[in-house]
Amino acid sequence: MKNSCSSVSTLLEKYFDQEITDEERFLVGGHLQDCPACRDALKSMEELRTLMRVPVEEAVRKEDFPWVWQKIEREIRLQRKRTWWQSLHSWLNVTPLLKRKVWIPAVATAVVLLFFSTQIIFKKTPSYPDVSVVEYVESQSDNVMVYQLDEPKVTVIWLFEGPEEDGTTT
Amino acid sequence: MAVRRPGGGWHDYMKRVGFLVAAFFVFSLFPISTALAQVPVRMRVIQASNVGQNVDSSLKDVHHELGSLFNFTSYRLLREENLRLSPNQPVTITAHPGRFMEVTLVGLQRDAAKLRIRVIREGKDILDTQVRLSPGRTVLIGGPRHGEGVVIYAVSARF
């Protein structure tokens, strides 16, 4: 079926800009083979684009927009520089689901550790054997006596100092 | 475009759990281990003599023991020190003029602290002893002359 120029002309711009579907491209391509008017219209579009592209590209080449790039780079730097708290928060916050999954076992472990450590720390001291044992005693200069009483439970180490050894003790 | 490793989510998750648990463990045990490593020791230097009949009010708690052991009539507190001993770190105090006392925590068991006590006069050990004290127990070291009487050192472990 032959298509009329009026129906194809609406698709011609899209064809020219390559924004056309395969089906439409097939349709327009078939019409262009048979219609010199539409071929001319397409050719005009190409010439017009060439005419416009050359001065525009020339103007862009002359302008390097340094201030625009500086601004963009500054924005990128600002976005990259995060506070330690933001870094930590993002580090912990993988996804909302994982976030919850991380904290549940962590808190559970913390509670268990706290429970056992408090048991150890605050464990009531059992009746330890009351000891006050002298393991050794010696003196380079004087005599020494060790005296242990059961009541009161006291251990005494007595040093007989000086030339006269007058035991003033006990 | 970010590239995601297969299984990276689980790996990250485990890493983070591990980090949080380890951090808690380290921070919770640090003060405990520091506290356990130190032993408070109370040291009192008492002058005992037969001059007068005074007993310092600060010695009321040991007056009974002193009275039942010794025949002195006067007990005066010359000095009191509350030390915190760390293992194998000697602490030296001036016991009374011309004499120094060095106390070292050489061992710590659940029910007793092992202390090495040296009394030094003119660079010489006039007494070198090692005692094992359970919490609250006191050892009395007496004999060195001081003025009209003698000096008694009362060393108590308080842990």
Interface residues (C-beta under 8 A of the other chain):
Chain A: W91 L92 V94 T95 L98 K101 V102 P105 A106 T109 A110 L113 L114 S117 I121 T125 Y128 P129 D130 V131 S132 V133 V134 E135 Y136 V137 E138 S139 Q140 S141 D142 V144 Y147 L149 P152 K153 V154 T155 V156 I157 W158 L159 F160 E161 G162 T168 T169 T170
Chain B: G9 D12 Y13 R16 V17 L20 V21 F24 F25 S28 L29 I32 H64 E65 S68 L69 F70 N71 F72 R110 D111 A112 K114 V119 R121 K124 D125 I126 L127 D128 T129 Q130 V131 R132 L133 S134 P135 G136 R137 T138 V139 L140 I141 G142 G143 P144 R145 V150
